[in-house]
Amino acid sequence: QYYPDAVCLRDTNGHTLSQLKFYMDLKRGKKTFKKNYSFFTGATDNQVNTMHPGTGLYPFMLAAVGNKSDLAAVYYLLSRNPKLVGVGGNKDNDGAGSSRKRQREDID
């Protein structure tokens, strides 16, 4: 028996099965933009703009990490939503951006 409504179910983090599959393929480095461009162009906005629940990384970040990083995929995913670059930023405990500069060490 088939359960077509199962594709709409969400896990405890609110992610659908298609989002999780998208994240896992990116994280494993199985899909490259050059060989699987339809995987990236067919991704929904929801998949591209949502963080991976386990790592806290956006899809463009998942495509950038590891030995199998794919610059073309990172560029494409960022071009879909460039505002993701500024998300998270450098925050202090009070929520403000850090205004302190790092002190140089004297090298003898």
DRENTI-236516 format. One record per residue: residue number from 1; x, y, z of N, C-alpha, C in turn. Coordinates in Angstrom, 2 decimals, padded with zeros to 5 digits, always signed. Each point is the difference from the previous one (the first is absolute). Layout:
N
+-----+---------+---------+---------+---------+---------+---------+---------+---------+---------+
| seq |    n_px |    n_py |    n_pz |   ca_px |   ca_py |   ca_pz |    c_px |    c_py |    c_pz |
+-----+---------+---------+---------+---------+---------+---------+---------+---------+---------+
| NUM |       X |       Y |       Z |       X |       Y |       Z |       X |       Y |       Z |
...
+-----+---------+---------+---------+---------+---------+---------+---------+---------+---------+
//
This chain:
108
+-----+---------+---------+---------+---------+---------+---------+---------+---------+---------+
| seq |    n_px |    n_py |    n_pz |   ca_px |   ca_py |   ca_pz |    c_px |    c_py |    c_pz |
+-----+---------+---------+---------+---------+---------+---------+---------+---------+---------+
|   1 | +000.84 | -001.17 | +000.00 | -000.84 | +001.17 | +000.00 | +000.89 | +001.25 | +000.00 |
|   2 | -000.42 | +001.02 | -000.74 | +000.76 | +001.24 | -000.12 | -000.58 | +001.07 | +000.92 |
|   3 | +000.86 | +000.89 | +000.46 | -000.41 | +001.10 | +000.87 | +000.51 | +001.32 | -000.61 |
|   4 | -000.72 | +000.54 | -000.97 | +000.47 | +001.22 | -000.66 | +000.09 | +001.21 | +000.93 |
|   5 | -000.76 | +000.00 | +001.08 | +000.07 | +001.12 | +000.93 | +001.29 | +000.01 | +000.81 |
|   6 | +000.75 | -001.09 | -000.03 | +001.23 | -000.10 | +000.78 | +001.06 | +001.01 | -000.46 |
|   7 | -000.06 | +000.43 | -001.25 | +000.99 | +000.99 | -000.47 | -000.20 | +001.36 | +000.66 |
|   8 | -001.15 | +000.23 | +000.57 | -000.28 | +001.28 | +000.66 | +000.29 | -000.04 | +001.50 |
|   9 | +000.32 | -001.18 | +000.53 | +000.29 | -000.11 | +001.43 | +001.30 | +000.71 | +000.33 |
|  10 | +000.09 | +000.52 | +001.21 | +001.20 | +000.70 | +000.45 | +000.57 | -000.68 | +001.23 |
|  11 | +001.32 | +000.11 | +000.15 | +000.64 | -000.57 | +001.17 | -000.12 | +000.97 | +001.18 |
|  12 | +000.67 | -000.29 | +001.09 | -000.11 | +000.84 | +001.20 | +000.57 | +001.39 | -000.21 |
|  13 | +000.88 | +000.17 | -001.00 | +000.57 | +001.32 | -000.31 | -000.82 | +000.76 | -001.04 |
|  14 | -001.06 | -000.63 | -000.50 | -000.85 | +000.66 | -000.99 | +000.46 | -000.18 | -001.44 |
|  15 | +000.90 | -000.93 | -000.26 | +000.51 | -000.23 | -001.35 | -000.72 | -001.16 | -000.67 |
|  16 | -000.23 | +000.15 | -001.30 | -000.64 | -001.06 | -000.77 | +001.03 | -001.01 | -000.46 |
|  17 | -000.47 | -001.13 | -000.50 | +000.89 | -001.04 | -000.50 | +000.84 | +000.50 | -001.17 |
|  18 | -000.60 | +000.81 | -000.87 | +000.76 | +000.51 | -001.15 | +001.12 | +000.94 | +000.45 |
|  19 | -000.24 | +000.78 | +001.05 | +001.06 | +000.87 | +000.52 | +001.14 | -000.83 | +000.56 |
|  20 | -000.32 | -001.01 | +000.78 | +001.03 | -000.83 | +000.60 | +000.82 | -000.74 | -001.05 |
|  21 | -000.67 | -000.50 | -001.03 | +000.72 | -000.68 | -001.09 | +000.93 | +000.98 | -000.71 |
|  22 | -000.47 | +001.21 | -000.23 | +000.81 | +001.04 | -000.64 | +001.25 | +000.29 | +000.84 |
|  23 | -000.19 | +000.18 | +001.30 | +001.12 | +000.27 | +000.90 | +001.01 | -001.14 | +000.01 |
|  24 | -000.50 | -001.22 | +000.08 | +000.90 | -001.15 | +000.09 | +000.81 | -000.17 | -001.28 |
|  25 | -000.61 | +000.22 | -001.16 | +000.75 | -000.10 | -001.25 | +001.08 | +001.07 | -000.08 |
|  26 | -000.30 | +001.19 | +000.49 | +001.01 | +001.07 | +000.03 | +001.11 | -000.33 | +000.98 |
|  27 | -000.38 | -000.45 | +001.17 | +000.97 | -000.28 | +001.05 | +000.96 | -001.11 | -000.41 |
|  28 | -000.49 | -000.99 | -000.69 | +000.84 | -001.14 | -000.43 | +000.84 | +000.33 | -001.21 |
|  29 | -000.30 | +001.11 | -000.67 | +000.75 | +000.37 | -001.20 | -000.33 | -000.84 | -001.21 |
|  30 | -001.18 | -000.63 | +000.01 | -000.39 | -000.88 | -001.11 | -000.40 | +000.77 | -001.25 |
|  31 | -000.47 | +001.21 | +000.16 | -000.49 | +000.77 | -001.14 | +000.95 | +001.16 | -000.28 |
|  32 | +000.41 | +000.13 | -001.25 | +000.80 | +001.15 | -000.42 | -000.81 | +000.79 | -001.02 |
|  33 | +000.24 | +001.29 | -000.05 | -000.76 | +000.84 | -000.91 | +000.28 | -000.38 | -001.45 |
|  34 | +001.24 | -000.34 | -000.28 | +000.38 | -000.34 | -001.37 | -000.71 | -001.27 | -000.50 |
|  35 | -000.11 | -001.01 | +000.85 | -000.59 | -001.28 | -000.41 | -001.50 | -000.10 | +000.30 |
|  36 | -000.47 | +000.73 | +001.01 | -001.40 | -000.12 | +000.43 | -000.66 | +001.37 | +000.14 |
|  37 | +000.13 | +000.84 | -001.02 | -000.54 | +001.35 | +000.11 | -001.50 | +000.01 | +000.24 |
|  38 | -000.72 | -000.99 | -000.47 | -001.46 | -000.03 | +000.20 | -000.36 | -000.20 | +001.47 |
|  39 | +000.89 | -000.65 | +000.76 | -000.21 | -000.16 | +001.44 | -000.05 | +001.37 | +000.67 |
|  40 | +000.88 | +000.90 | -000.43 | +000.07 | +001.34 | +000.60 | -001.07 | +000.93 | -000.56 |
|  41 | -000.20 | -000.03 | -001.31 | -001.00 | +000.90 | -000.60 | -001.42 | -000.42 | +000.37 |
|  42 | -000.20 | -001.27 | +000.31 | -001.31 | -000.49 | +000.40 | -000.30 | +000.15 | +001.48 |
|  43 | +000.97 | +000.48 | +000.77 | -000.20 | +000.17 | +001.44 | -001.01 | +001.10 | +000.25 |
|  44 | -000.87 | -000.23 | +000.96 | -000.99 | +001.02 | +000.34 | +000.65 | +001.10 | +000.84 |
|  45 | -000.66 | +001.15 | +000.06 | +000.50 | +001.09 | +000.84 | +000.08 | -000.43 | +001.46 |
|  46 | -000.95 | -000.82 | +000.41 | -000.02 | -000.48 | +001.37 | +001.25 | -000.85 | +000.30 |
|  47 | +000.42 | -000.81 | -000.96 | +001.20 | -000.81 | +000.18 | +001.26 | +000.86 | +000.04 |
|  48 | +000.07 | +001.00 | -000.84 | +001.19 | +000.85 | -000.11 | +000.14 | +000.95 | +001.19 |
|  49 | -001.11 | +000.44 | +000.58 | +000.03 | +001.04 | +001.03 | -000.09 | -000.51 | +001.43 |
|  50 | -000.01 | -001.32 | +000.19 | -000.18 | -000.56 | +001.33 | +001.27 | -000.69 | +000.47 |
|  51 | +000.31 | +000.17 | +001.29 | +001.19 | -000.61 | +000.58 | -000.14 | -001.51 | +000.15 |
|  52 | +001.11 | -000.70 | -000.13 | +000.05 | -001.43 | +000.30 | -000.19 | -000.16 | +001.50 |
|  53 | -000.92 | -000.87 | +000.43 | -000.32 | -000.09 | +001.42 | +001.15 | -000.50 | +000.88 |
|  54 | +000.83 | -000.87 | -000.52 | +001.07 | -000.56 | +000.82 | +001.23 | +000.87 | +000.11 |
|  55 | +000.36 | +000.65 | -001.10 | +001.24 | +000.79 | -000.03 | -000.22 | +001.49 | +000.23 |
|  56 | -001.21 | +000.48 | -000.28 | -000.26 | +001.44 | +000.10 | +000.57 | +000.76 | -001.18 |
|  57 | +000.32 | -000.69 | -001.08 | +000.57 | +000.64 | -001.19 | -001.06 | +000.11 | -001.10 |
|  58 | +000.10 | +001.08 | -000.77 | -000.86 | +000.15 | -001.17 | +000.55 | -000.86 | -001.13 |
|  59 | -000.83 | -000.32 | -000.99 | +000.46 | -000.86 | -001.11 | +001.26 | +000.50 | -000.70 |
|  60 | +000.17 | +001.32 | -000.19 | +001.22 | +000.47 | -000.65 | +001.23 | -000.31 | +000.84 |
|  61 | -000.17 | -000.02 | +001.32 | +001.10 | -000.34 | +000.90 | +000.32 | -001.49 | -000.07 |
|  62 | -001.05 | -000.82 | -000.08 | +000.21 | -001.44 | -000.13 | +000.74 | -000.34 | -001.29 |
|  63 | -000.29 | +000.75 | -001.07 | +000.67 | -000.24 | -001.28 | +001.46 | +000.47 | +000.04 |
|  64 | +000.33 | +000.86 | +000.94 | +001.35 | +000.57 | +000.07 | +000.96 | -000.78 | +000.89 |
|  65 | -000.50 | -000.80 | +000.92 | +000.88 | -000.67 | +000.96 | +000.47 | -001.37 | -000.49 |
|  66 | +001.09 | -000.43 | +000.55 | +000.51 | -001.34 | -000.29 | +000.89 | -000.05 | -001.23 |
|  67 | +000.47 | -001.20 | -000.27 | +000.91 | -000.22 | -001.13 | -000.73 | +000.10 | -001.34 |
|  68 | -001.30 | -000.15 | +000.02 | -000.77 | +000.02 | -001.24 | -000.76 | +001.31 | -000.17 |
|  69 | +000.59 | +001.11 | +000.43 | -000.69 | +001.28 | -000.12 | -000.16 | +000.35 | -001.49 |
|  70 | -001.10 | +000.67 | -000.31 | -000.36 | +000.29 | -001.38 | -000.30 | +001.49 | -000.12 |
|  71 | +000.97 | +000.75 | -000.52 | -000.13 | +001.45 | -000.08 | -001.17 | +000.43 | -000.89 |
|  72 | -000.24 | -000.71 | -001.08 | -001.12 | +000.33 | -000.89 | -001.33 | -000.17 | +000.73 |
|  73 | -000.11 | -001.04 | +000.82 | -001.22 | -000.23 | +000.77 | -000.18 | +001.08 | +001.06 |
|  74 | +001.09 | +000.37 | +000.66 | -000.05 | +001.05 | +001.02 | -000.47 | +001.30 | -000.65 |
|  75 | +000.58 | +000.35 | -001.13 | -000.37 | +001.22 | -000.71 | -001.48 | -000.01 | -000.39 |
|  76 | -000.46 | -001.12 | -000.55 | -001.39 | -000.08 | -000.42 | -000.95 | +000.13 | +001.19 |
|  77 | +000.28 | -000.74 | +001.07 | -000.87 | +000.03 | +001.17 | -000.02 | +001.40 | +000.63 |
|  78 | +001.14 | +000.66 | +000.04 | +000.03 | +001.37 | +000.53 | -000.72 | +000.98 | -000.91 |
|  79 | +000.08 | -000.22 | -001.30 | -000.69 | +000.90 | -000.93 | -001.52 | -000.11 | +000.14 |
|  80 | -000.47 | -001.13 | +000.50 | -001.44 | -000.16 | +000.24 | -000.47 | +000.86 | +001.16 |
|  81 | +000.86 | +000.20 | +001.01 | -000.35 | +000.87 | +001.13 | +001.28 | +000.58 | +000.61 |
|  82 | +000.49 | +001.11 | -000.56 | +001.25 | +000.60 | +000.49 | -000.10 | +000.52 | +001.44 |
|  83 | -001.19 | +000.21 | +000.50 | -000.16 | +000.51 | +001.37 | +000.49 | -000.98 | +001.05 |
|  84 | +000.15 | -001.27 | -000.37 | +000.46 | -001.00 | +000.96 | +001.45 | +000.23 | +000.44 |
|  85 | +000.76 | +000.76 | -000.76 | +001.40 | +000.26 | +000.36 | +000.09 | +000.74 | +001.31 |
|  86 | -000.88 | +000.94 | +000.25 | +000.05 | +000.80 | +001.22 | -000.71 | -000.61 | +001.18 |
|  87 | -000.61 | -001.17 | -000.15 | -000.75 | -000.61 | +001.09 | +000.96 | -000.60 | +001.01 |
|  88 | -000.26 | +000.26 | +001.27 | +000.82 | -000.60 | +001.05 | +001.13 | +000.88 | +000.44 |
|  89 | +000.72 | +000.59 | -000.88 | +001.07 | +000.95 | +000.28 | +000.80 | -000.22 | +001.27 |
|  90 | +000.84 | +000.95 | +000.33 | +000.83 | -000.05 | +001.20 | -000.73 | +000.71 | +001.11 |
|  91 | -000.57 | -000.74 | +000.92 | -000.80 | +000.58 | +001.08 | +000.65 | -000.26 | +001.35 |
|  92 | -000.08 | +001.01 | +000.88 | +000.43 | -000.18 | +001.38 | -001.17 | -000.54 | +000.80 |
|  93 | +000.22 | -000.21 | +001.28 | -001.06 | -000.51 | +000.87 | -001.19 | +000.94 | +000.08 |
|  94 | +000.25 | +001.30 | -000.16 | -001.10 | +000.96 | +000.09 | -000.75 | +000.15 | -001.33 |
|  95 | +000.43 | -000.72 | -001.04 | -000.67 | +000.05 | -001.29 | +000.53 | +001.04 | -000.94 |
|  96 | +000.90 | +000.85 | +000.47 | +000.57 | +001.05 | -000.86 | +001.22 | -000.56 | -000.73 |
|  97 | +000.29 | +000.55 | -001.14 | +001.19 | -000.41 | -000.72 | +001.26 | +000.40 | +000.75 |
|  98 | +001.03 | -000.74 | -000.19 | +001.24 | +000.26 | +000.74 | +000.68 | +001.24 | -000.55 |
|  99 | +000.34 | +000.93 | +000.89 | +000.71 | +001.20 | -000.42 | +001.44 | -000.03 | +000.49 |
| 100 | +000.35 | -001.04 | +000.74 | +001.37 | -000.12 | +000.50 | +000.89 | -000.55 | -001.09 |
| 101 | +001.21 | +000.55 | -000.07 | +000.97 | -000.51 | -000.96 | +000.94 | -000.94 | +000.70 |
| 102 | +000.46 | -000.95 | -000.73 | +000.94 | -000.97 | +000.54 | +001.36 | +000.65 | +000.16 |
| 103 | +000.63 | -000.22 | +001.12 | +001.31 | +000.57 | +000.27 | +001.09 | -000.81 | -000.71 |
| 104 | +000.96 | +000.72 | -000.58 | +001.13 | -000.68 | -000.62 | +000.99 | -000.44 | +001.06 |
| 105 | +000.59 | -001.13 | -000.26 | +001.05 | -000.46 | +000.90 | +001.34 | +000.41 | -000.58 |
| 106 | +000.90 | +000.41 | +000.89 | +001.34 | +000.35 | -000.45 | +000.78 | -001.25 | -000.30 |
| 107 | +000.59 | -000.04 | -001.17 | +000.81 | -001.14 | -000.40 | +001.46 | +000.40 | +000.10 |
| 108 | +000.75 | -000.76 | +000.78 | +001.43 | +000.32 | +000.19 | +000.85 | -000.64 | -001.06 |
+-----+---------+---------+---------+---------+---------+---------+---------+---------+---------+
//
